[in-house]
């Protein structure tokens, strides 16, 4: 496989994953990182940073999500990691109160508001 084919395959794979995430948002709660990852078109670094800064808004608003664990297998052996999941309405409420300064976080916020409306 040549480099251009690998890039094209990765682009298609990321678009498909983003579409699959968006379809499941109405069915069950997801973590903030998952919502921001889908809203940022799979830009992982920006999505994680935005989710981390949104957690301060969650604390200020006093929103309680559903606590649970997830199995992470991306880096190294599988391990249980605690996580908090939020419904679509809760994420919309968090995104309306969130006031980012970075332009990429502002774009993610706008996409989140559109995604959760």
Secondary structure, DSSP 4 states (H G I P E B T S, - for coil): --HHHHHHHHHHHHHHHHHHHHHHTTTS-B-HHHHHHHHTTT-HHHHHHHHHHHHHHHHHHT---EEEEEEE-SSSS-EEEEEEEB-HHHHHHHHHH----SHHHHHHHHHHHHHH-
